[in-house]
Amino acid sequence: MAIFAILDGDELRKRLSNGLGFSPEDREENVRRTAEVAKLMADSGIVVIAALISPTQKSRNLAKNIVDGECFLKYL
């Protein structure tokens, strides 16, 4: 049986990234942190959906490289 988790960008911003604003650098750091958490969970066998706004290709590539390109899907 698979275990699923959803990482909500708004909820993570309230807790894990509560010191970040909405500058391009802070948005990128929020994506990086979320990807790192998703990677930890996925490495434990959890299927993870990360729901967040990532307006730049650079941020999406950062997340993709952290998680694993083959396991990374994006919805635009």
Biopython code that builds the backbone (N, CA, C, O; Angstrom):
import numpy as np
from Bio.PDB.StructureBuilder import StructureBuilder

atoms = [
    (1, "MET", "N", (0.842, -1.174, 0.000)),
    (1, "MET", "CA", (0.000, 0.000, 0.000)),
    (1, "MET", "C", (0.889, 1.240, 0.000)),
    (1, "MET", "O", (1.829, 1.351, 0.787)),
    (2, "ALA", "N", (0.574, 2.155, -0.889)),
    (2, "ALA", "CA", (1.358, 3.394, -0.992)),
    (2, "ALA", "C", (0.861, 4.434, 0.010)),
    (2, "ALA", "O", (-0.333, 4.527, 0.296)),
    (3, "ILE", "N", (1.784, 5.194, 0.522)),
    (3, "ILE", "CA", (1.462, 6.309, 1.410)),
    (3, "ILE", "C", (1.662, 7.590, 0.613)),
    (3, "ILE", "O", (2.676, 7.762, -0.064)),
    (4, "PHE", "N", (0.691, 8.477, 0.701)),
    (4, "PHE", "CA", (0.735, 9.733, -0.034)),
    (4, "PHE", "C", (0.807, 10.907, 0.927)),
    (4, "PHE", "O", (0.278, 10.846, 2.038)),
    (5, "ALA", "N", (1.457, 11.967, 0.500)),
    (5, "ALA", "CA", (1.514, 13.210, 1.278)),
    (5, "ALA", "C", (1.421, 14.386, 0.313)),
    (5, "ALA", "O", (1.930, 14.337, -0.807)),
    (6, "ILE", "N", (0.771, 15.424, 0.767)),
    (6, "ILE", "CA", (0.691, 16.655, -0.011)),
    (6, "ILE", "C", (1.402, 17.750, 0.763)),
    (6, "ILE", "O", (1.082, 18.013, 1.923)),
    (7, "LEU", "N", (2.362, 18.381, 0.119)),
    (7, "LEU", "CA", (3.047, 19.529, 0.706)),
    (7, "LEU", "C", (2.429, 20.787, 0.105)),
    (7, "LEU", "O", (2.613, 21.075, -1.077)),
    (8, "ASP", "N", (1.713, 21.512, 0.907)),
    (8, "ASP", "CA", (1.035, 22.727, 0.461)),
    (8, "ASP", "C", (1.965, 23.917, 0.650)),
    (8, "ASP", "O", (2.418, 24.187, 1.762)),
    (9, "GLY", "N", (2.243, 24.617, -0.420)),
    (9, "GLY", "CA", (3.168, 25.747, -0.367)),
    (9, "GLY", "C", (2.775, 26.810, 0.639)),
    (9, "GLY", "O", (3.639, 27.369, 1.316)),
    (10, "ASP", "N", (1.487, 27.100, 0.750)),
    (10, "ASP", "CA", (1.028, 28.109, 1.718)),
    (10, "ASP", "C", (1.272, 27.654, 3.154)),
    (10, "ASP", "O", (1.697, 28.448, 3.993)),
    (11, "GLU", "N", (1.007, 26.388, 3.438)),
    (11, "GLU", "CA", (1.225, 25.865, 4.788)),
    (11, "GLU", "C", (2.713, 25.815, 5.129)),
    (11, "GLU", "O", (3.104, 26.139, 6.250)),
    (12, "LEU", "N", (3.535, 25.417, 4.178)),
    (12, "LEU", "CA", (4.979, 25.389, 4.411)),
    (12, "LEU", "C", (5.525, 26.785, 4.655)),
    (12, "LEU", "O", (6.440, 26.976, 5.456)),
    (13, "ARG", "N", (4.959, 27.750, 3.962)),
    (13, "ARG", "CA", (5.401, 29.133, 4.126)),
    (13, "ARG", "C", (5.077, 29.638, 5.534)),
    (13, "ARG", "O", (5.802, 30.478, 6.066)),
    (14, "LYS", "N", (4.020, 29.148, 6.132)),
    (14, "LYS", "CA", (3.649, 29.543, 7.499)),
    (14, "LYS", "C", (4.585, 28.937, 8.540)),
    (14, "LYS", "O", (4.759, 29.501, 9.621)),
    (15, "ARG", "N", (5.184, 27.800, 8.223)),
    (15, "ARG", "CA", (5.980, 27.072, 9.216)),
    (15, "ARG", "C", (7.462, 27.016, 8.837)),
    (15, "ARG", "O", (8.292, 27.708, 9.427)),
    (16, "LEU", "N", (7.773, 26.201, 7.866)),
    (16, "LEU", "CA", (9.161, 25.959, 7.472)),
    (16, "LEU", "C", (9.832, 27.200, 6.894)),
    (16, "LEU", "O", (11.028, 27.419, 7.088)),
    (17, "SER", "N", (9.061, 27.996, 6.192)),
    (17, "SER", "CA", (9.620, 29.172, 5.514)),
    (17, "SER", "C", (9.008, 30.462, 6.037)),
    (17, "SER", "O", (8.860, 31.427, 5.287)),
    (18, "ASN", "N", (8.653, 30.488, 7.312)),
    (18, "ASN", "CA", (7.932, 31.652, 7.847)),
    (18, "ASN", "C", (8.758, 32.933, 7.867)),
    (18, "ASN", "O", (8.187, 34.015, 8.001)),
    (19, "GLY", "N", (10.059, 32.853, 7.741)),
    (19, "GLY", "CA", (10.894, 34.044, 7.720)),
    (19, "GLY", "C", (11.141, 34.590, 6.318)),
    (19, "GLY", "O", (11.836, 35.593, 6.149)),
    (20, "LEU", "N", (10.575, 33.933, 5.323)),
    (20, "LEU", "CA", (10.805, 34.343, 3.945)),
    (20, "LEU", "C", (9.705, 35.265, 3.451)),
    (20, "LEU", "O", (8.548, 35.161, 3.861)),
    (21, "GLY", "N", (10.088, 36.162, 2.569)),
    (21, "GLY", "CA", (9.123, 37.049, 1.935)),
    (21, "GLY", "C", (8.793, 36.538, 0.545)),
    (21, "GLY", "O", (8.792, 35.334, 0.291)),
    (22, "PHE", "N", (8.513, 37.473, -0.347)),
    (22, "PHE", "CA", (8.125, 37.092, -1.694)),
    (22, "PHE", "C", (9.064, 37.663, -2.756)),
    (22, "PHE", "O", (8.689, 37.800, -3.920)),
    (23, "SER", "N", (10.273, 37.990, -2.348)),
    (23, "SER", "CA", (11.268, 38.418, -3.332)),
    (23, "SER", "C", (11.636, 37.201, -4.183)),
    (23, "SER", "O", (11.386, 36.069, -3.769)),
    (24, "PRO", "N", (12.218, 37.411, -5.352)),
    (24, "PRO", "CA", (12.631, 36.263, -6.171)),
    (24, "PRO", "C", (13.554, 35.293, -5.419)),
    (24, "PRO", "O", (13.447, 34.077, -5.572)),
    (25, "GLU", "N", (14.451, 35.845, -4.615)),
    (25, "GLU", "CA", (15.377, 34.989, -3.853)),
    (25, "GLU", "C", (14.630, 34.183, -2.786)),
    (25, "GLU", "O", (14.904, 32.999, -2.592)),
    (26, "ASP", "N", (13.694, 34.824, -2.104)),
    (26, "ASP", "CA", (12.926, 34.125, -1.074)),
    (26, "ASP", "C", (12.009, 33.071, -1.682)),
    (26, "ASP", "O", (11.843, 31.988, -1.120)),
    (27, "ARG", "N", (11.420, 33.383, -2.815)),
    (27, "ARG", "CA", (10.574, 32.393, -3.493)),
    (27, "ARG", "C", (11.401, 31.169, -3.891)),
    (27, "ARG", "O", (10.956, 30.032, -3.736)),
    (28, "GLU", "N", (12.597, 31.414, -4.400)),
    (28, "GLU", "CA", (13.469, 30.305, -4.795)),
    (28, "GLU", "C", (13.875, 29.471, -3.580)),
    (28, "GLU", "O", (13.921, 28.243, -3.660)),
    (29, "GLU", "N", (14.168, 30.124, -2.469)),
    (29, "GLU", "CA", (14.527, 29.405, -1.242)),
    (29, "GLU", "C", (13.353, 28.578, -0.738)),
    (29, "GLU", "O", (13.550, 27.470, -0.239)),
    (30, "ASN", "N", (12.142, 29.097, -0.859)),
    (30, "ASN", "CA", (10.966, 28.342, -0.454)),
    (30, "ASN", "C", (10.815, 27.085, -1.308)),
    (30, "ASN", "O", (10.504, 26.015, -0.785)),
    (31, "VAL", "N", (11.030, 27.206, -2.600)),
    (31, "VAL", "CA", (10.968, 26.047, -3.495)),
    (31, "VAL", "C", (12.062, 25.053, -3.128)),
    (31, "VAL", "O", (11.814, 23.847, -3.098)),
    (32, "ARG", "N", (13.256, 25.535, -2.851)),
    (32, "ARG", "CA", (14.360, 24.643, -2.489)),
    (32, "ARG", "C", (14.037, 23.870, -1.219)),
    (32, "ARG", "O", (14.230, 22.655, -1.162)),
    (33, "ARG", "N", (13.548, 24.565, -0.206)),
    (33, "ARG", "CA", (13.203, 23.893, 1.055)),
    (33, "ARG", "C", (12.118, 22.847, 0.849)),
    (33, "ARG", "O", (12.197, 21.743, 1.388)),
    (34, "THR", "N", (11.118, 23.199, 0.075)),
    (34, "THR", "CA", (10.031, 22.257, -0.192)),
    (34, "THR", "C", (10.548, 21.035, -0.929)),
    (34, "THR", "O", (10.166, 19.910, -0.607)),
    (35, "ALA", "N", (11.407, 21.240, -1.908)),
    (35, "ALA", "CA", (11.978, 20.116, -2.651)),
    (35, "ALA", "C", (12.814, 19.223, -1.749)),
    (35, "ALA", "O", (12.789, 18.001, -1.894)),
    (36, "GLU", "N", (13.548, 19.814, -0.829)),
    (36, "GLU", "CA", (14.353, 19.006, 0.104)),
    (36, "GLU", "C", (13.460, 18.153, 1.003)),
    (36, "GLU", "O", (13.767, 16.988, 1.252)),
    (37, "VAL", "N", (12.371, 18.718, 1.484)),
    (37, "VAL", "CA", (11.425, 17.953, 2.314)),
    (37, "VAL", "C", (10.787, 16.844, 1.479)),
    (37, "VAL", "O", (10.654, 15.712, 1.942)),
    (38, "ALA", "N", (10.396, 17.172, 0.256)),
    (38, "ALA", "CA", (9.801, 16.174, -0.634)),
    (38, "ALA", "C", (10.780, 15.032, -0.896)),
    (38, "ALA", "O", (10.387, 13.866, -0.921)),
    (39, "LYS", "N", (12.036, 15.364, -1.089)),
    (39, "LYS", "CA", (13.067, 14.341, -1.332)),
    (39, "LYS", "C", (13.222, 13.421, -0.130)),
    (39, "LYS", "O", (13.299, 12.202, -0.286)),
    (40, "LEU", "N", (13.267, 13.993, 1.064)),
    (40, "LEU", "CA", (13.367, 13.175, 2.269)),
    (40, "LEU", "C", (12.189, 12.219, 2.393)),
    (40, "LEU", "O", (12.358, 11.043, 2.715)),
    (41, "MET", "N", (11.006, 12.736, 2.134)),
    (41, "MET", "CA", (9.806, 11.902, 2.227)),
    (41, "MET", "C", (9.803, 10.821, 1.147)),
    (41, "MET", "O", (9.497, 9.662, 1.428)),
    (42, "ALA", "N", (10.140, 11.197, -0.081)),
    (42, "ALA", "CA", (10.166, 10.235, -1.184)),
    (42, "ALA", "C", (11.202, 9.140, -0.943)),
    (42, "ALA", "O", (10.969, 7.976, -1.270)),
    (43, "ASP", "N", (12.336, 9.513, -0.376)),
    (43, "ASP", "CA", (13.360, 8.517, -0.056)),
    (43, "ASP", "C", (12.878, 7.516, 0.983)),
    (43, "ASP", "O", (13.433, 6.424, 1.105)),
    (44, "SER", "N", (11.848, 7.889, 1.731)),
    (44, "SER", "CA", (11.261, 6.996, 2.733)),
    (44, "SER", "C", (10.108, 6.182, 2.155)),
    (44, "SER", "O", (9.461, 5.421, 2.874)),
    (45, "GLY", "N", (9.852, 6.341, 0.867)),
    (45, "GLY", "CA", (8.819, 5.554, 0.211)),
    (45, "GLY", "C", (7.461, 6.232, 0.133)),
    (45, "GLY", "O", (6.474, 5.594, -0.235)),
    (46, "ILE", "N", (7.395, 7.494, 0.468)),
    (46, "ILE", "CA", (6.135, 8.230, 0.426)),
    (46, "ILE", "C", (5.990, 8.900, -0.936)),
    (46, "ILE", "O", (6.938, 9.500, -1.442)),
    (47, "VAL", "N", (4.815, 8.798, -1.521)),
    (47, "VAL", "CA", (4.520, 9.495, -2.767)),
    (47, "VAL", "C", (4.126, 10.919, -2.380)),
    (47, "VAL", "O", (3.183, 11.125, -1.616)),
    (48, "VAL", "N", (4.850, 11.893, -2.911)),
    (48, "VAL", "CA", (4.684, 13.281, -2.483)),
    (48, "VAL", "C", (4.172, 14.148, -3.630)),
    (48, "VAL", "O", (4.676, 14.093, -4.752)),
    (49, "ILE", "N", (3.163, 14.942, -3.317)),
    (49, "ILE", "CA", (2.696, 15.976, -4.230)),
    (49, "ILE", "C", (3.003, 17.305, -3.565)),
    (49, "ILE", "O", (2.538, 17.579, -2.459)),
    (50, "ALA", "N", (3.780, 18.121, -4.236)),
    (50, "ALA", "CA", (4.114, 19.447, -3.712)),
    (50, "ALA", "C", (3.336, 20.473, -4.523)),
    (50, "ALA", "O", (3.551, 20.627, -5.725)),
    (51, "ALA", "N", (2.431, 21.167, -3.850)),
    (51, "ALA", "CA", (1.582, 22.152, -4.515)),
    (51, "ALA", "C", (2.070, 23.546, -4.162)),
    (51, "ALA", "O", (1.791, 24.064, -3.081)),
    (52, "LEU", "N", (2.805, 24.143, -5.093)),
    (52, "LEU", "CA", (3.280, 25.501, -4.864)),
    (52, "LEU", "C", (3.458, 26.233, -6.171)),
    (52, "LEU", "O", (3.600, 25.634, -7.237)),
    (53, "ILE", "N", (3.448, 27.533, -6.059)),
    (53, "ILE", "CA", (3.646, 28.373, -7.232)),
    (53, "ILE", "C", (5.139, 28.588, -7.418)),
    (53, "ILE", "O", (5.839, 29.047, -6.516)),
    (54, "SER", "N", (5.599, 28.250, -8.591)),
    (54, "SER", "CA", (7.008, 28.407, -8.933)),
    (54, "SER", "C", (7.076, 29.092, -10.288)),
    (54, "SER", "O", (7.114, 28.430, -11.325)),
    (55, "PRO", "N", (7.090, 30.422, -10.275)),
    (55, "PRO", "CA", (6.922, 31.158, -11.527)),
    (55, "PRO", "C", (8.113, 31.136, -12.487)),
    (55, "PRO", "O", (7.975, 31.542, -13.641)),
    (56, "THR", "N", (9.264, 30.677, -12.039)),
    (56, "THR", "CA", (10.423, 30.714, -12.934)),
    (56, "THR", "C", (10.912, 29.309, -13.278)),
    (56, "THR", "O", (10.816, 28.380, -12.476)),
    (57, "GLN", "N", (11.428, 29.186, -14.471)),
    (57, "GLN", "CA", (12.009, 27.919, -14.902)),
    (57, "GLN", "C", (13.199, 27.555, -14.019)),
    (57, "GLN", "O", (13.436, 26.378, -13.747)),
    (58, "LYS", "N", (13.937, 28.552, -13.578)),
    (58, "LYS", "CA", (15.092, 28.313, -12.709)),
    (58, "LYS", "C", (14.663, 27.600, -11.423)),
    (58, "LYS", "O", (15.322, 26.650, -10.998)),
    (59, "SER", "N", (13.585, 28.038, -10.808)),
    (59, "SER", "CA", (13.091, 27.403, -9.584)),
    (59, "SER", "C", (12.607, 25.985, -9.849)),
    (59, "SER", "O", (12.862, 25.078, -9.056)),
    (60, "ARG", "N", (11.911, 25.796, -10.960)),
    (60, "ARG", "CA", (11.434, 24.450, -11.292)),
    (60, "ARG", "C", (12.610, 23.506, -11.544)),
    (60, "ARG", "O", (12.576, 22.347, -11.130)),
    (61, "ASN", "N", (13.639, 23.996, -12.215)),
    (61, "ASN", "CA", (14.822, 23.165, -12.451)),
    (61, "ASN", "C", (15.530, 22.832, -11.148)),
    (61, "ASN", "O", (16.024, 21.719, -10.972)),
    (62, "LEU", "N", (15.581, 23.792, -10.236)),
    (62, "LEU", "CA", (16.189, 23.562, -8.930)),
    (62, "LEU", "C", (15.466, 22.418, -8.214)),
    (62, "LEU", "O", (16.101, 21.488, -7.719)),
    (63, "ALA", "N", (14.143, 22.495, -8.166)),
    (63, "ALA", "CA", (13.355, 21.439, -7.515)),
    (63, "ALA", "C", (13.548, 20.102, -8.216)),
    (63, "ALA", "O", (13.704, 19.069, -7.566)),
    (64, "LYS", "N", (13.537, 20.124, -9.522)),
    (64, "LYS", "CA", (13.700, 18.889, -10.299)),
    (64, "LYS", "C", (15.039, 18.229, -10.019)),
    (64, "LYS", "O", (15.115, 17.006, -9.902)),
    (65, "ASN", "N", (16.089, 19.021, -9.910)),
    (65, "ASN", "CA", (17.419, 18.473, -9.637)),
    (65, "ASN", "C", (17.522, 17.917, -8.221)),
    (65, "ASN", "O", (18.223, 16.930, -7.996)),
    (66, "ILE", "N", (16.839, 18.532, -7.269)),
    (66, "ILE", "CA", (16.882, 18.047, -5.888)),
    (66, "ILE", "C", (16.109, 16.737, -5.758)),
    (66, "ILE", "O", (16.597, 15.771, -5.172)),
    (67, "VAL", "N", (14.915, 16.719, -6.305)),
    (67, "VAL", "CA", (14.028, 15.560, -6.115)),
    (67, "VAL", "C", (14.516, 14.359, -6.902)),
    (67, "VAL", "O", (14.722, 13.288, -6.331)),
    (68, "ASP", "N", (14.699, 14.517, -8.171)),
    (68, "ASP", "CA", (15.156, 13.480, -9.095)),
    (68, "ASP", "C", (14.369, 13.694, -10.369)),
    (68, "ASP", "O", (13.148, 13.534, -10.384)),
    (69, "GLY", "N", (15.031, 14.039, -11.394)),
    (69, "GLY", "CA", (14.389, 14.385, -12.644)),
    (69, "GLY", "C", (13.368, 13.387, -13.140)),
    (69, "GLY", "O", (12.355, 13.783, -13.717)),
    (70, "GLU", "N", (13.607, 12.090, -12.932)),
    (70, "GLU", "CA", (12.695, 11.073, -13.417)),
    (70, "GLU", "C", (11.405, 11.009, -12.602)),
    (70, "GLU", "O", (10.384, 10.529, -13.093)),
    (71, "CYS", "N", (11.447, 11.484, -11.377)),
    (71, "CYS", "CA", (10.284, 11.441, -10.498)),
    (71, "CYS", "C", (9.558, 12.776, -10.433)),
    (71, "CYS", "O", (8.596, 12.926, -9.680)),
    (72, "PHE", "N", (10.002, 13.719, -11.200)),
    (72, "PHE", "CA", (9.480, 15.085, -11.129)),
    (72, "PHE", "C", (8.499, 15.326, -12.266)),
    (72, "PHE", "O", (8.836, 15.169, -13.439)),
    (73, "LEU", "N", (7.290, 15.707, -11.906)),
    (73, "LEU", "CA", (6.285, 16.084, -12.888)),
    (73, "LEU", "C", (5.829, 17.490, -12.573)),
    (73, "LEU", "O", (5.735, 17.877, -11.408)),
    (74, "LYS", "N", (5.549, 18.243, -13.599)),
    (74, "LYS", "CA", (5.052, 19.595, -13.354)),
    (74, "LYS", "C", (3.735, 19.769, -14.082)),
    (74, "LYS", "O", (3.495, 19.182, -15.138)),
    (75, "TYR", "N", (2.914, 20.570, -13.503)),
    (75, "TYR", "CA", (1.641, 20.912, -14.108)),
    (75, "TYR", "C", (1.584, 22.404, -14.259)),
    (75, "TYR", "O", (1.691, 23.131, -13.271)),
    (76, "LEU", "N", (1.423, 22.868, -15.441)),
    (76, "LEU", "CA", (1.361, 24.320, -15.684)),
    (76, "LEU", "C", (-0.051, 24.738, -15.963)),
    (76, "LEU", "O", (-0.311, 25.920, -16.192)),
]
sb = StructureBuilder()
sb.init_structure("model")
sb.init_model(0)
sb.init_chain("A")
sb.init_seg("    ")
for serial, (resi, resn, name, xyz) in enumerate(atoms, 1):
    if name == "N":
        sb.init_residue(resn, " ", resi, " ")
    sb.init_atom(name, np.array(xyz, "f"), 0.0, 1.0, " ", f" {name:<3s}", serial, name[0])
structure = sb.get_structure()
